[in-house]
Amino acid sequence: MALELLAQKPLFGPFVLDDTPSSGLDVESKIFGSFHIGPYEVWITQTVVTTWVIMAALILLALIFRLKLKNYKEKPSGSQNVIELIVEFMDNFARSTMTDEYAYFGNWFFGVFCFVLVSNLSGLLGFRPPTADLCTTLGVTLTTFFLIHFMGIKKGKGGYFKGYLEPLPLLLPINIISELATPISLSFRLFGNILGGMIIMAMVYQLPRFLNFGIPAVLHIYFDVFAGCIQTVIFVMLSMTFIKDKIPD
């Protein structure tokens, strides 16, 4: 069947624009177009475009900061002060959550922190936050899920799988469900908070101008800035905690 489909369609089909008008509250991730890879249709959504813009911006900033650090000074000043402050903050955050032995996870979670934070704050620039899409939050969470069990197997020395049979072997199904609930709860918490803020803001903008004068600015400060920063810290802190809890003392 798969061979028949491949014979009917080219491996890389043409890019097709989607001009279907949207209706109702403008909170859905719009589909800009699609193309085919064999029998599969790949959609270019608003979330995908915004995610690539954010990643390109973060990579560009990283390259700029890397070039600036070529002239490293023992007594930092200017941008070097800012870079060292950010790196030191994440290093201390990782050490306080995962202890000094596993502080190297701070390197990974620094990237996660930057991506999630910029994604949450992108609504201030008129973008649709990628974290308001469950695919984005679930994708980031699955990396944490992999690290949780990788470290559990690596450091457990054979006791990792035995832990699923404790305190009673009959609890094996419940223990498995409990583990599977971790990525679901992490991804839905971030996704729900950001999407909820988007829906409320969309409802506010539907009001007549004389009723919402000045209100959107205040709500943007809460939902985009305050909630965006808080949810980023919570997401990273919980991810670190889940990994550390899986590592036996």
Secondary structure, 3 states (H helix, E strand, C coil): CHHHHHHHCCCECCCEECCCCCCCCCCCCCEEEEEEECCEEEEEEHHHHHHHHHHHHHHHHHHHHHHHHHHCCCCCCCHHHHHHHHHHHHHHHHHHHHCHHHCCHHHHHHHHHHHHHHHHHHHHHCCCCHHHCHHHHHHHHHHHHHHHHHHHHHHHCCHHHHHHHCCCHHHHHHHHHHHHHHHHHHHHHHHHHHHHHHHHHHHHHCCCCCCCCCHHHHHHHHHHHHHHHHHHHHHHHHHHHHHHHHCCC
